[in-house]
Amino acid sequence: MKFRWIKIVLVLTCLSASISANIQLIKKENPDSNTTLLVIAGIHGDEPGAYFAASILATHYEITSKNLWIVPNLNQKSIQRNRRGIYGDMNRKFSTLKKNDKDAKTINDIKNIILEKKVSLVLNLHDGHGFYRKENHGKIFNPNAWGQTCVIDQCNLLNQDQPFGNLNSIALDVKERMNKKLLKEHHSFDIRNTNTKFDDEAMQLSLTYFAVTNNKPAFAIESSKNLSSLSQKVFYQLLAIEEFMNIMGITFTRKFEFNERNIANILGNYGSLNINNNFFLNLFNIKKSLSFIPIKLRNNVFKFSNPLGSIVKNGKRFTAYIGNKKVLTFRPQYFQMAKTCTEKFDVIIDGNLVSLNKTSDIIVNDDFNIVKKDDFRVNVIGYTSKIHHSESGVSIGLKDLNKRFSLDKSNKIYRVEFYKNNEFCSMSKVHFK
């Protein structure tokens, strides 16, 4: 079995994290055990509770024993467009698939990951409509709803040696644990057994049924689309994942206290974007549109701290997404990248001389002055001078800058760009308090 892994995405715990040609796979591993929980999110692009939960799992959890693998954005193009599946329902392609299907590479890759010997249990995350109830209580609370369920295809795996093969028993345990921690009473979870082999032809084409027919315990977690906020959906997804980890003996720590408010705060911080390792943007409170961003004509490298980050080029503009959310659209200005740039620069900040690494943030109360350096030109975006070719050697305060060119909505952050022989070197940001 061969995989084409490209690069490390995220390093947390003692782990290896990889990306195949189509799939981002984040691995948080420990040497004490081969027990591994595989969490898959984003198979449907219009179910943000699932993939935003997976992103928080990737960035805000440390696994202290056993292993956790995460695929946070399986169907990335559909996520960007907030559609169930732009090439059809990806969760109905695990039995038969045409060779020319545009999802074929992704499907084959995720199948190979599921079948990895190390994978002990699979969770496929979804947002489902309504609130599942065994009896009919109206349009939202009824037996046809999928929301707030732990979905199983059958009660047990055929192989009795599989340690997590009693699907119904595990689902019942998860249900009982979760229902003790509800935000509201009507959010209660239940088990939905589709009895796939005999009763549900559509589910016979699904990811979880593929897994169980290959002797891999698999469950779907469905938070309700009728919950009042994204943070509530993510709360229940993470709660379910934690209970599965507890059952599997996977120990973990969180970087936050588990409640809906803290989850909402995390969801509101989109992290950062690194462009070509010489240009960093904090995506929190950033303006929706920026102009004249210095990049290469081709082969640019965009790296997000959030695993749901992606870039789409639309005509002359680029759009940065976090999941299904358009965070930033920018118009580029193309430059050659200089090969012999300085790694440090000197700057006088509020009267004090300091030396900073390139791309550093400059924190200022009153004014700053980039010290002149031979062969380098400084461009402070938003400052206009009819005298100076380079804006080094000039003291600049907030009042001297045009707010239209700020990076942030508060008009306190501005770009300081460094050039050599009209080739771009790097950008720093000046932050006024």
Buried (B, 14 or more C-beta within 10 A) or exposed (E): EEBEBEEEBBEBBEBEBBBBEBBBBBBBBBEEBEBBBBBBBBBBBBBBBBBBBBBBBBBBBBBBBBBBBBBBBBBBBBBBBBBBBBBEBBBBBBEEBEEEBEBBEBBEBBBBBBBBEBBBBBBBBBBBBBBBBEEEEEEBBBEEBBBBBBBBBBBBBEEEEBEBBBBBEBBBBBBEBBBEBBBEEBBBBBBBBBEBBEEBEEBBBBBBBBBBBEEBBBBBBBBBBBBEBBBBBBBBBBBBBBBBBBBBEBBBEBEEEEEBEBBBEBBEBBBBBBBBEBBBBBBEBBBEEBEEBBBBEEEBEBBBBBBBBBBBEEEEBBBBBBBBBEBBBBEBEEBEBBEEBBEEBBBBBEEEEBEBEBBBBBEBEEBBBBBEBEEBBBBBBBBEEEEEEBBBEBEBEBEBBEEEBBBBEEBBBBBBBBBBEEBBBBBBBBBBE
